Amino acid sequence: MENKELVKQMVDLQKTSFDNSFNMLVTLQDQMEKMVNTFVDQAPWLPAEGKKAFSNLITTYKKGREDLKKLVDDGYKKVDDYIGK
């Protein structure tokens, strides 16, 4: 039983570390999004297509990080279910 508990604690530590790192990444990306939006809004020389490209890029990054978070959370859930048996 001790080995099982030790493995569970290790997985919990890794999940907590990932969650904290991921939250830091989200904060940095959100801050960068604000900076890019400010730049794009203040750039009269940038055509509408360029502004749309920046908007699409930001949307793609957000979707990618949400997909990553979901995949990792699903993986940790599977590991937790396996350890719980």
Backbone as a printed PyTorch tensor [residue, N CA C, xyz], in Angstrom:
tensor([[[  0.8100,  -1.2010,   0.0000],
         [  0.0000,   0.0000,   0.0000],
         [  0.8550,   1.2680,   0.0000]],

        [[  1.9970,   1.2210,   0.6120],
         [  2.8310,   2.4170,   0.6830],
         [  3.2940,   2.8420,  -0.7030]],

        [[  3.6350,   1.8850,  -1.5430],
         [  4.0900,   2.2140,  -2.8950],
         [  2.9920,   2.9200,  -3.6800]],

        [[  1.7780,   2.4300,  -3.5420],
         [  0.6530,   3.0290,  -4.2470],
         [  0.4500,   4.4800,  -3.7950]],

        [[  0.5330,   4.7020,  -2.5020],
         [  0.3700,   6.0540,  -1.9630],
         [  1.5120,   6.9700,  -2.4060]],

        [[  2.7100,   6.4350,  -2.4440],
         [  3.8670,   7.2060,  -2.8890],
         [  3.7130,   7.6270,  -4.3500]],

        [[  3.2750,   6.7100,  -5.1950],
         [  3.0660,   7.0200,  -6.6100],
         [  1.9630,   8.0700,  -6.7520]],

        [[  0.8990,   7.9230,  -5.9790],
         [ -0.1930,   8.9010,  -6.0310],
         [  0.3010,  10.2870,  -5.6220]],

        [[  1.1250,  10.3700,  -4.5990],
         [  1.6750,  11.6550,  -4.1720],
         [  2.5760,  12.2520,  -5.2460]],

        [[  3.3590,  11.4070,  -5.9050],
         [  4.2340,  11.8950,  -6.9770],
         [  3.4080,  12.4450,  -8.1410]],

        [[  2.3630,  11.7430,  -8.5050],
         [  1.5030,  12.1990,  -9.6030],
         [  0.8100,  13.4990,  -9.2130]],

        [[  0.3470,  13.5870,  -7.9680],
         [ -0.2930,  14.8210,  -7.5050],
         [  0.6830,  15.9950,  -7.5380]],

        [[  1.9270,  15.7560,  -7.1580],
         [  2.9450,  16.8050,  -7.2000],
         [  3.1860,  17.2570,  -8.6420]],

        [[  3.2900,  16.2990,  -9.5470],
         [  3.5060,  16.6390, -10.9560],
         [  2.3180,  17.4130, -11.5280]],

        [[  1.1080,  17.0020, -11.1540],
         [ -0.0870,  17.7020, -11.6430],
         [ -0.1250,  19.1220, -11.0960]],

        [[  0.1910,  19.2950,  -9.8330],
         [  0.2130,  20.6300,  -9.2480],
         [  1.2690,  21.5010,  -9.9160]],

        [[  2.4320,  20.9260, -10.1710],
         [  3.4890,  21.6670, -10.8570],
         [  3.0530,  22.0720, -12.2590]],

        [[  2.4320,  21.1490, -12.9740],
         [  1.9430,  21.4710, -14.3160],
         [  0.8900,  22.5680, -14.2540]],

        [[ -0.0650,  22.4360, -13.3390],
         [ -1.1270,  23.4370, -13.2340],
         [ -0.5580,  24.8220, -12.9420]],

        [[  0.4000,  24.9000, -12.0250],
         [  1.0030,  26.1940, -11.7020],
         [  1.7620,  26.7620, -12.9000]],

        [[  2.5150,  25.9230, -13.5760],
         [  3.2540,  26.3780, -14.7640],
         [  2.3040,  26.8030, -15.8720]],

        [[  1.2530,  26.0410, -16.0480],
         [  0.2740,  26.3640, -17.0800],
         [ -0.4130,  27.6910, -16.7820]],

        [[ -0.7760,  27.9070, -15.5180],
         [ -1.4180,  29.1650, -15.1430],
         [ -0.4800,  30.3530, -15.3760]],

        [[  0.8180,  30.1490, -15.1180],
         [  1.7910,  31.1990, -15.3860],
         [  1.8420,  31.4820, -16.8860]],

        [[  1.8500,  30.4310, -17.6900],
         [  1.8600,  30.5770, -19.1390],
         [  0.6240,  31.3360, -19.6220]],

        [[ -0.5250,  31.0130, -19.0850],
         [ -1.7710,  31.6880, -19.4660],
         [ -1.6830,  33.1740, -19.1260]],

        [[ -1.1620,  33.4810, -17.9600],
         [ -1.0170,  34.8810, -17.5550],
         [ -0.0880,  35.6290, -18.5030]],

        [[  1.0430,  35.0070, -18.8410],
         [  1.9820,  35.6490, -19.7620],
         [  1.3650,  35.8360, -21.1540]],

        [[  0.6600,  34.8360, -21.6320],
         [  0.0450,  34.9510, -22.9510],
         [ -1.0690,  35.9990, -22.9610]],

        [[ -1.8320,  36.0840, -21.8860],
         [ -2.8740,  37.1080, -21.8110],
         [ -2.2660,  38.5050, -21.7980]],

        [[ -1.1560,  38.6560, -21.0880],
         [ -0.4750,  39.9470, -21.0630],
         [  0.0720,  40.2900, -22.4560]],

        [[  0.6320,  39.2990, -23.1200],
         [  1.1420,  39.5200, -24.4780],
         [ -0.0050,  39.8730, -25.4290]],

        [[ -1.1520,  39.2480, -25.2400],
         [ -2.3160,  39.5590, -26.0670],
         [ -2.7050,  41.0340, -25.9030]],

        [[ -2.6920,  41.5150, -24.6850],
         [ -3.0120,  42.9230, -24.4510],
         [ -2.0060,  43.8310, -25.1510]],

        [[ -0.7200,  43.4590, -25.0780],
         [  0.3090,  44.2670, -25.7310],
         [  0.1250,  44.2710, -27.2510]],

        [[ -0.1490,  43.1110, -27.8200],
         [ -0.3380,  43.0150, -29.2700],
         [ -1.5700,  43.8060, -29.6970]],

        [[ -2.6440,  43.6830, -28.9410],
         [ -3.8570,  44.4220, -29.2890],
         [ -3.6190,  45.9320, -29.2250]],

        [[ -2.8750,  46.3870, -28.2280],
         [ -2.5400,  47.8090, -28.1390],
         [ -1.7200,  48.2350, -29.3420]],

        [[ -0.7270,  47.4330, -29.6960],
         [  0.1070,  47.7310, -30.8660],
         [ -0.7280,  47.7850, -32.1420]],

        [[ -1.5710,  46.7880, -32.3250],
         [ -2.3840,  46.7040, -33.5470],
         [ -3.3640,  47.8780, -33.6120]],

        [[ -3.9670,  48.2190, -32.4950],
         [ -4.9190,  49.3280, -32.4800],
         [ -4.2480,  50.6670, -32.7900]],

        [[ -2.9800,  50.8020, -32.4290],
         [ -2.2750,  52.0710, -32.6230],
         [ -1.4540,  52.1070, -33.9080]],

        [[ -1.5860,  51.1070, -34.7420],
         [ -0.8020,  51.0460, -35.9760],
         [ -1.7070,  51.3680, -37.1720]],

        [[ -1.7610,  52.6460, -37.5610],
         [ -2.6490,  53.0070, -38.6730],
         [ -2.1680,  52.4490, -40.0170]],

        [[ -0.9050,  52.1100, -40.1270],
         [ -0.3520,  51.5930, -41.3720],
         [ -0.6750,  50.1220, -41.5900]],

        [[ -1.1690,  49.4510, -40.5300],
         [ -1.4760,  48.0190, -40.6350],
         [ -2.8590,  47.8430, -41.2650]],

        [[ -2.9460,  47.1410, -42.3950],
         [ -4.2530,  46.9690, -43.0410],
         [ -5.1710,  46.0630, -42.2180]],

        [[ -6.4250,  46.0860, -42.5810],
         [ -7.4310,  45.2970, -41.8570],
         [ -7.1080,  43.8020, -41.8960]],

        [[ -6.5400,  43.3420, -43.0240],
         [ -6.1750,  41.9240, -43.1200],
         [ -5.0860,  41.5680, -42.1080]],

        [[ -4.1580,  42.4840, -41.8960],
         [ -3.0930,  42.2580, -40.9080],
         [ -3.6480,  42.2050, -39.5000]],

        [[ -4.5870,  43.0960, -39.2040],
         [ -5.2150,  43.0910, -37.8770],
         [ -5.9900,  41.7940, -37.6580]],

        [[ -6.6470,  41.3500, -38.7260],
         [ -7.3980,  40.0910, -38.6250],
         [ -6.4410,  38.9120, -38.4210]],

        [[ -5.2750,  38.9620, -39.0590],
         [ -4.2860,  37.8940, -38.9010],
         [ -3.8150,  37.8090, -37.4550]],

        [[ -3.5610,  38.9600, -36.8240],
         [ -3.1740,  38.9550, -35.4060],
         [ -4.2870,  38.3850, -34.5410]],

        [[ -5.5110,  38.7640, -34.8500],
         [ -6.6650,  38.2570, -34.0930],
         [ -6.7920,  36.7430, -34.2400]],

        [[ -6.6070,  36.2460, -35.4620],
         [ -6.6740,  34.7970, -35.7040],
         [ -5.5480,  34.0640, -34.9810]],

        [[ -4.3700,  34.6710, -34.9600],
         [ -3.2310,  34.0740, -34.2750],
         [ -3.5140,  33.9310, -32.7790]],

        [[ -4.0560,  34.9660, -32.1920],
         [ -4.3800,  34.9350, -30.7610],
         [ -5.4400,  33.8730, -30.4850]],

        [[ -6.4450,  33.8070, -31.3410],
         [ -7.5010,  32.7980, -31.1700],
         [ -6.9250,  31.3850, -31.2800]],

        [[ -6.0050,  31.1960, -32.2250],
         [ -5.3730,  29.8890, -32.4050],
         [ -4.5510,  29.5030, -31.1800]],

        [[ -3.7930,  30.4490, -30.6390],
         [ -3.0100,  30.1690, -29.4320],
         [ -3.9140,  29.7830, -28.2640]],

        [[ -5.0060,  30.5110, -28.0930],
         [ -5.9230,  30.2080, -26.9890],
         [ -6.5310,  28.8170, -27.1510]],

        [[ -6.9450,  28.4810, -28.3630],
         [ -7.5200,  27.1510, -28.5970],
         [ -6.4750,  26.0680, -28.3450]],

        [[ -5.2500,  26.3110, -28.7970],
         [ -4.1770,  25.3430, -28.5840],
         [ -3.8900,  25.1100, -27.1150]],

        [[ -3.8470,  26.1750, -26.3430],
         [ -3.5530,  25.9850, -24.9100],
         [ -4.7270,  25.3310, -24.1860]],

        [[ -5.9720,  25.6320, -24.6140],
         [ -7.1270,  24.9530, -24.0170],
         [ -7.1070,  23.4650, -24.3530]],

        [[ -6.7600,  23.1300, -25.5960],
         [ -6.6640,  21.7250, -26.0070],
         [ -5.5710,  21.0050, -25.2220]],

        [[ -4.4260,  21.6670, -25.0430],
         [ -3.3310,  21.0810, -24.2710],
         [ -3.7700,  20.8130, -22.8350]],

        [[ -4.4060,  21.7860, -22.2240],
         [ -4.8580,  21.6310, -20.8350],
         [ -5.8400,  20.4590, -20.7140]],

        [[ -6.7560,  20.3710, -21.6790],
         [ -7.7380,  19.2810, -21.6390],
         [ -7.0460,  17.9210, -21.7790]],

        [[ -6.0970,  17.8170, -22.6990],
         [ -5.3810,  16.5510, -22.8920],
         [ -4.5990,  16.1490, -21.6420]],

        [[ -3.9140,  17.1070, -21.0470],
         [ -3.1270,  16.7980, -19.8480],
         [ -4.0470,  16.4240, -18.6930]],

        [[ -5.1340,  17.1640, -18.5140],
         [ -6.0810,  16.8280, -17.4460],
         [ -6.6800,  15.4400, -17.6460]],

        [[ -7.0080,  15.1100, -18.8970],
         [ -7.5310,  13.7650, -19.1850],
         [ -6.4850,  12.6990, -18.8690]],

        [[ -5.2250,  12.9790, -19.2000],
         [ -4.1440,  12.0350, -18.8950],
         [ -3.9800,  11.8220, -17.3970]],

        [[ -4.0060,  12.9000, -16.6390],
         [ -3.9000,  12.7690, -15.1790],
         [ -5.1020,  12.0330, -14.6020]],

        [[ -6.2870,  12.2430, -15.1930],
         [ -7.4690,  11.5260, -14.7150],
         [ -7.3140,  10.0230, -14.9680]],

        [[ -6.7920,   9.6670, -16.1320],
         [ -6.5800,   8.2500, -16.4440],
         [ -5.5670,   7.6270, -15.4930]],

        [[ -4.4940,   8.3540, -15.2210],
         [ -3.4880,   7.8480, -14.2810],
         [ -4.0970,   7.7030, -12.8960]],

        [[ -4.8800,   8.6790, -12.4970],
         [ -5.5280,   8.6330, -11.1790],
         [ -6.4980,   7.4600, -11.0880]],

        [[ -7.2670,   7.2210, -12.1580],
         [ -8.1760,   6.0760, -12.1800],
         [ -7.3990,   4.7690, -12.0960]],

        [[ -6.2760,   4.6900, -12.7900],
         [ -5.4660,   3.4780, -12.7800],
         [ -4.8690,   3.2290, -11.3930]],

        [[ -4.3780,   4.2800, -10.7730],
         [ -3.7810,   4.1390,  -9.4420],
         [ -4.8560,   3.7930,  -8.4090]],

        [[ -6.0460,   4.3150,  -8.6040],
         [ -7.1290,   4.1040,  -7.6490],
         [ -7.6300,   2.6780,  -7.6060]],

        [[ -7.3060,   1.8630,  -8.6240],
         [ -7.8030,   0.4730,  -8.6750],
         [ -7.1020,  -0.3890,  -7.6580]]])
